[in-house]
């Protein structure tokens, strides 16, 4: 990762039309979530306060983008039955939607015929891809920015295909 690469916040703030995010893992081990995830597993308690110290920066970032007219969408491809981590994500997604994100869920068995990139990504304005790289246990190991038109098209087409098949957050039920 180059020190000159823009952050997610910078990319979101520069965005003018669309910011889409495709998540394809059943487990993430993001360091900032480890304690919250453990607490949720042990107690069922979860921070869903959009103004909390952990959520406010994201809520403000997304809210600013949405206020400028940017469509912020997130799609998650998940195995069923879902993992504990996906249950945790599902329980906290209300904060994402509160901020203005549209979120949909696609059961993995319904994604079999879709052409998907090998890694999670953010795509900004259909031209800037921010690949996310994760270890086998879900720890973030890095990211890379690409402005390759072919990669942007692949990601845009993949996201559109997933979005069309996916279930809106408000109606996706985890049993």
Backbone as numpy.savetxt, mean C-alpha at the origin, in Angstrom:
# Nx Ny Nz CAx CAy CAz Cx Cy Cz
20.32 2.53 -2.54 19.48 3.71 -2.54 20.37 4.95 -2.54
20.09 5.83 -3.44 20.81 7.09 -3.53 20.23 8.09 -2.54
21.09 8.91 -1.95 20.61 9.93 -1.04 19.78 10.98 -1.77
19.93 11.06 -3.09 19.19 12.05 -3.85 17.81 11.54 -4.30
17.51 10.27 -4.04 16.21 9.75 -4.43 15.12 10.39 -3.59
14.01 10.73 -4.22 12.92 11.34 -3.45 12.25 10.34 -2.51
11.75 10.84 -1.41 11.02 10.01 -0.45 9.58 9.83 -0.94
8.86 8.93 -0.29 7.43 8.76 -0.60 6.72 10.10 -0.41
7.03 10.81 0.66 6.37 12.09 0.92 6.65 13.08 -0.21
7.89 13.15 -0.66 8.22 14.06 -1.76 7.50 13.66 -3.05
7.48 12.38 -3.33 6.78 11.91 -4.53 5.29 12.20 -4.45
4.70 11.98 -3.28 3.28 12.25 -3.11 3.00 13.74 -3.24
3.85 14.57 -2.66 3.65 16.02 -2.73 3.81 16.56 -4.15
4.62 15.90 -4.97 4.82 16.33 -6.37 3.74 15.79 -7.31
3.04 14.81 -6.84 2.04 14.10 -7.65 0.90 15.05 -8.02
0.38 14.90 -9.24 -0.70 15.79 -9.67 -1.99 15.06 -10.04
-1.92 13.76 -10.34 -3.12 13.05 -10.78 -3.41 11.78 -10.01
-2.44 10.85 -9.96 -2.67 9.55 -9.34 -1.45 9.07 -8.56
-1.74 8.39 -7.47 -0.72 7.70 -6.69 -1.34 6.36 -6.33
-0.79 5.28 -6.89 -1.34 3.96 -6.63 -0.28 3.06 -6.03
-0.75 2.17 -5.15 0.17 1.29 -4.42 -0.36 -0.13 -4.50
0.48 -1.05 -4.94 0.11 -2.47 -4.99 0.96 -3.23 -3.99
0.27 -3.91 -3.07 0.91 -4.75 -2.05 0.55 -6.20 -2.36
1.56 -7.08 -2.37 1.33 -8.47 -2.77 1.83 -9.49 -1.77
2.24 -9.06 -0.60 2.76 -9.98 0.41 1.72 -10.25 1.48
1.82 -11.41 2.12 0.92 -11.75 3.22 1.51 -11.39 4.58
2.75 -10.98 4.59 3.42 -10.64 5.84 4.44 -9.55 5.56
4.39 -8.51 6.34 5.40 -7.46 6.28 6.02 -7.37 7.66
7.29 -7.11 7.70 8.00 -6.96 8.97 8.61 -5.58 9.06
7.81 -4.58 8.75 8.28 -3.20 8.76 8.62 -2.80 10.19
9.83 -2.35 10.39 10.33 -2.07 11.74 9.41 -1.15 12.53
8.85 -0.13 11.89 8.00 0.83 12.60 6.70 0.21 13.10
6.32 -0.94 12.56 5.07 -1.58 12.96 5.23 -2.74 13.94
6.44 -3.17 14.20 6.67 -4.38 14.97 5.99 -4.34 16.33
6.18 -3.26 17.08 5.59 -3.18 18.42 4.07 -3.11 18.36
3.53 -2.33 17.44 2.07 -2.23 17.30 1.46 -3.58 16.92
2.11 -4.28 16.01 1.61 -5.58 15.57 1.62 -6.56 16.74
2.72 -6.58 17.49 2.82 -7.48 18.65 1.73 -7.16 19.68
1.53 -5.88 19.97 0.48 -5.46 20.91 -0.88 -5.91 20.42
-1.14 -5.71 19.14 -2.42 -6.12 18.57 -2.62 -7.63 18.70
-1.57 -8.42 18.42 -1.67 -9.88 18.55 -1.98 -10.28 20.00
-1.33 -9.61 20.95 -1.47 -9.97 22.36 -2.74 -9.43 23.01
-3.20 -8.26 22.58 -4.31 -7.60 23.29 -5.52 -7.27 22.41
-5.32 -7.26 21.10 -6.38 -6.83 20.20 -6.49 -5.32 20.10
-5.65 -4.60 20.82 -5.68 -3.13 20.78 -4.86 -2.63 19.60
-5.42 -1.61 18.95 -4.80 -1.09 17.73 -5.00 0.41 17.66
-3.97 1.12 17.27 -4.05 2.56 17.09 -4.78 2.85 15.77
-5.98 3.36 15.87 -6.73 3.76 14.67 -7.13 5.24 14.77
-6.35 6.00 15.53 -6.60 7.43 15.67 -5.81 8.17 14.59
-6.49 8.76 13.61 -5.81 9.45 12.52 -4.90 10.59 12.99
-5.14 11.11 14.18 -4.33 12.21 14.68 -3.20 11.75 15.60
-3.05 10.44 15.77 -1.98 9.94 16.64 -0.61 10.24 16.03
0.39 10.18 16.88 1.76 10.45 16.44 2.20 9.54 15.29
1.76 8.29 15.33 2.16 7.35 14.28 1.42 7.57 12.97
0.15 7.93 13.05 -0.67 8.05 11.84 -0.69 9.44 11.23
-0.60 10.49 12.03 -0.80 11.86 11.54 0.05 12.23 10.32
1.34 11.88 10.28 2.11 12.27 9.09 1.54 11.66 7.79
1.13 10.39 7.85 0.56 9.75 6.66 -0.81 10.35 6.32
-1.63 10.52 7.32 -2.96 11.08 7.09 -2.84 12.48 6.47
-1.95 13.29 7.00 -1.76 14.64 6.45 -1.23 14.61 5.03
-0.30 13.72 4.75 0.27 13.60 3.41 -0.80 13.21 2.39
-1.56 12.18 2.71 -2.60 11.71 1.80 -3.70 12.76 1.67
-4.10 13.34 2.77 -5.16 14.35 2.74 -4.77 15.53 1.86
-3.52 15.96 1.94 -3.04 17.06 1.07 -3.14 16.68 -0.40
-2.73 15.45 -0.71 -2.77 14.99 -2.10 -4.21 14.93 -2.60
-5.08 14.35 -1.81 -6.49 14.22 -2.20 -7.11 15.60 -2.37
-6.77 16.54 -1.50 -7.30 17.90 -1.60 -6.87 18.58 -2.91
-5.71 18.18 -3.45 -5.24 18.71 -4.74 -5.89 18.00 -5.92
-6.70 16.98 -5.64 -7.35 16.24 -6.72 -6.65 14.97 -7.12
-5.64 14.55 -6.35 -4.92 13.30 -6.65 -5.76 12.12 -6.17
-5.94 11.14 -7.04 -6.60 9.89 -6.65 -5.55 8.99 -6.02
-5.70 8.70 -4.73 -4.76 7.84 -4.01 -5.45 6.50 -3.78
-4.87 5.45 -4.38 -5.47 4.13 -4.29 -4.44 3.11 -3.85
-4.93 2.11 -3.10 -4.09 1.02 -2.60 -4.85 -0.27 -2.85
-4.16 -1.25 -3.42 -4.75 -2.58 -3.62 -3.84 -3.60 -2.96
-4.48 -4.57 -2.32 -3.73 -5.62 -1.63 -4.18 -6.98 -2.15
-3.22 -7.75 -2.63 -3.49 -9.12 -3.03 -3.16 -10.00 -1.84
-4.13 -10.80 -1.39 -3.95 -11.56 -0.15 -4.35 -13.02 -0.32
-3.62 -13.89 0.36 -3.98 -15.30 0.42 -5.11 -15.47 1.43
-5.96 -16.44 1.18 -7.05 -16.74 2.11 -6.97 -18.21 2.49
-7.20 -18.53 3.77 -7.49 -17.58 4.83 -6.30 -16.64 5.04
-6.61 -15.44 5.48 -5.58 -14.41 5.59 -4.66 -14.66 6.78
-3.46 -14.12 6.69 -2.49 -14.20 7.78 -2.88 -13.24 8.90
-2.28 -13.43 10.06 -2.51 -12.50 11.16 -2.13 -11.08 10.76
-1.06 -10.95 10.00 -0.63 -9.62 9.59 -1.69 -8.94 8.72
-2.30 -9.69 7.81 -3.34 -9.12 6.96 -4.56 -8.74 7.80
-4.87 -9.53 8.81 -5.96 -9.15 9.73 -5.64 -7.81 10.40
-4.41 -7.66 10.81 -3.93 -6.42 11.44 -4.07 -5.25 10.46
-3.61 -5.44 9.22 -3.73 -4.39 8.20 -5.20 -4.03 7.95
-6.02 -5.06 7.82 -7.44 -4.83 7.56 -8.06 -4.00 8.69
-7.70 -4.32 9.92 -8.26 -3.62 11.08 -7.85 -2.15 11.13
-6.69 -1.82 10.58 -6.22 -0.43 10.64 -6.49 0.36 9.35
-7.02 -0.29 8.34 -7.23 0.37 7.05 -8.22 1.52 7.15
-9.04 1.52 8.17 -9.99 2.63 8.34 -9.27 3.97 8.40
-8.04 3.98 8.87 -7.28 5.23 8.93 -6.88 5.66 7.52
-6.48 4.70 6.69 -6.14 5.02 5.30 -7.35 5.63 4.58
-8.51 5.01 4.76 -9.70 5.52 4.08 -10.13 6.86 4.67
-9.94 7.05 5.97 -10.23 8.35 6.59 -9.40 9.45 5.93
-8.15 9.14 5.59 -7.26 10.12 4.97 -7.65 10.43 3.52
-8.44 9.54 2.92 -8.86 9.75 1.53 -8.39 8.70 0.56
-7.64 7.71 1.05 -7.24 6.61 0.17 -8.44 5.74 -0.15
-8.48 5.24 -1.36 -9.41 4.18 -1.70 -8.60 2.89 -1.58
-9.17 1.88 -0.92 -8.45 0.64 -0.68 -9.33 -0.53 -1.13
-8.71 -1.45 -1.85 -9.40 -2.67 -2.27 -8.52 -3.89 -1.98
-9.20 -5.04 -1.87 -8.56 -6.31 -1.53 -8.88 -7.33 -2.62
-7.87 -8.08 -3.04 -8.08 -9.11 -4.04 -7.57 -10.45 -3.51
-8.48 -11.41 -3.32 -8.02 -12.74 -2.93 -7.05 -13.28 -4.00
-5.93 -13.82 -3.55 -4.86 -14.26 -4.45 -5.36 -15.25 -5.51
-6.31 -16.12 -5.15 -6.79 -17.10 -6.12 -7.47 -16.43 -7.31
-7.92 -15.17 -7.13 -8.55 -14.43 -8.22 -7.54 -13.65 -9.06
-6.27 -13.71 -8.68 -5.22 -12.99 -9.39 -4.39 -13.89 -10.29
-4.74 -15.15 -10.37 -3.91 -16.12 -11.09 -3.65 -15.76 -12.55
-4.62 -15.21 -13.23 -4.47 -14.92 -14.66 -3.96 -13.50 -14.92
-3.61 -12.76 -13.88 -3.14 -11.40 -14.05 -1.63 -11.36 -14.21
-1.14 -10.47 -15.06 0.30 -10.24 -15.19 0.70 -9.20 -14.16
1.56 -9.61 -13.25 1.96 -8.74 -12.14 3.47 -8.60 -12.08
3.96 -7.43 -11.68 5.40 -7.29 -11.48 5.87 -8.13 -10.31
7.15 -8.32 -10.20 7.71 -9.17 -9.15 7.79 -8.55 -7.79
7.54 -7.26 -7.67 7.67 -6.57 -6.39 6.53 -5.59 -6.17
6.27 -5.30 -4.90 5.33 -4.24 -4.55 5.83 -2.93 -5.16
4.89 -2.00 -5.37 5.30 -0.72 -5.93 4.30 0.38 -5.59
4.80 1.59 -5.70 4.00 2.80 -5.80 4.20 3.29 -7.23
3.15 3.82 -7.84 3.24 4.43 -9.16 2.62 5.82 -9.06
3.41 6.82 -9.39 2.97 8.21 -9.30 2.76 8.79 -10.69
1.57 9.30 -10.94 1.21 9.93 -12.21 1.55 9.07 -13.42
1.44 7.77 -13.26 1.68 6.82 -14.36 3.08 6.93 -14.97
4.04 7.47 -14.22 5.37 7.61 -14.82 6.54 7.35 -13.88
6.33 7.46 -12.57 7.42 7.21 -11.63 7.06 6.01 -10.77
7.89 4.97 -10.83 7.68 3.76 -10.04 8.65 3.78 -8.87
8.14 3.47 -7.71 8.99 3.26 -6.54 8.80 1.81 -6.12
9.78 0.98 -6.51 9.74 -0.44 -6.16 10.06 -0.59 -4.68
9.39 -1.54 -4.02 9.70 -1.87 -2.64 10.27 -3.28 -2.59
11.41 -3.44 -1.95 12.07 -4.74 -1.86 12.02 -5.22 -0.41
11.60 -6.48 -0.25 11.43 -7.06 1.07 12.17 -8.39 1.17
12.62 -8.71 2.39 13.26 -10.00 2.63 12.16 -11.07 2.72
12.60 -12.32 2.83 11.65 -13.42 2.93 10.72 -13.32 4.12
11.18 -12.71 5.22 10.32 -12.57 6.39 9.58 -11.23 6.41
9.67 -10.48 5.31 8.89 -9.27 5.17 9.56 -7.98 5.59
10.83 -8.04 5.99 11.52 -6.81 6.38 11.85 -5.99 5.12
11.65 -4.69 5.22 12.01 -3.81 4.11 13.52 -3.81 3.96
14.00 -4.14 2.77 15.45 -4.15 2.54 15.88 -3.05 1.57
14.93 -2.34 1.02 15.29 -1.22 0.16 14.20 -0.88 -0.83
14.50 0.11 -1.61 13.60 0.53 -2.67 14.42 1.11 -3.81
13.76 1.32 -4.91 14.43 1.87 -6.09 13.41 2.68 -6.88
13.85 3.81 -7.39 13.01 4.66 -8.22 13.30 4.35 -9.69
12.25 4.23 -10.47 12.40 4.01 -11.91 11.48 4.95 -12.66
11.99 5.52 -13.74 11.16 6.31 -14.64 11.13 5.65 -16.02
11.45 4.37 -16.04 11.41 3.61 -17.28 9.96 3.52 -17.74
9.63 4.00 -18.94 8.24 3.97 -19.41 7.66 2.55 -19.46
8.47 1.56 -19.79 7.96 0.18 -19.84 7.58 -0.32 -18.44
8.40 0.01 -17.45 8.08 -0.40 -16.07 6.83 0.33 -15.59
6.71 1.61 -15.90 5.53 2.36 -15.50 4.27 1.80 -16.15
4.37 1.43 -17.41 3.21 0.85 -18.10 2.84 -0.50 -17.48
3.84 -1.35 -17.22 3.59 -2.63 -16.58 2.85 -2.43 -15.26
3.35 -1.51 -14.45 2.74 -1.27 -13.13 1.34 -0.68 -13.28
1.17 0.25 -14.18 -0.15 0.84 -14.39 -1.16 -0.18 -14.87
-0.76 -1.02 -15.82 -1.66 -2.05 -16.32 -1.98 -3.08 -15.24
-0.96 -3.47 -14.48 -1.17 -4.45 -13.41 -2.11 -3.89 -12.35
-1.86 -2.66 -11.95 -2.72 -2.08 -10.93 -4.16 -1.98 -11.43
-4.36 -1.54 -12.65 -5.71 -1.41 -13.20 -6.42 -2.76 -13.23
-5.70 -3.82 -13.59 -6.30 -5.16 -13.63 -6.69 -5.63 -12.24
-5.82 -5.40 -11.27 -6.13 -5.78 -9.89 -7.31 -4.96 -9.38
-7.28 -3.67 -9.60 -8.32 -2.77 -9.11 -9.70 -3.19 -9.63
-9.75 -3.55 -10.90 -11.02 -3.93 -11.52 -11.63 -5.17 -10.85
-10.79 -6.11 -10.43 -11.26 -7.36 -9.83 -11.43 -7.28 -8.31
-10.78 -6.32 -7.69 -10.68 -6.29 -6.23 -11.97 -5.81 -5.56
-12.06 -6.13 -4.29 -13.24 -5.85 -3.46 -12.97 -4.61 -2.62
-13.88 -3.62 -2.66 -13.70 -2.42 -1.84 -13.55 -2.77 -0.35
-12.74 -2.00 0.33 -12.46 -2.27 1.75 -13.75 -2.42 2.57
-14.70 -1.55 2.35 -15.92 -1.58 3.15 -16.73 -2.86 3.00
-16.49 -3.60 1.91 -17.26 -4.83 1.72 -16.43 -6.10 1.81
-15.09 -5.96 1.91 -14.25 -7.14 2.03 -14.28 -7.65 3.47
-14.69 -8.86 3.65 -14.81 -9.45 4.99 -13.74 -10.50 5.21
-13.16 -10.44 6.38 -12.18 -11.44 6.80 -12.87 -12.33 7.81
-12.91 -13.61 7.55 -13.55 -14.54 8.49 -12.56 -15.14 9.45
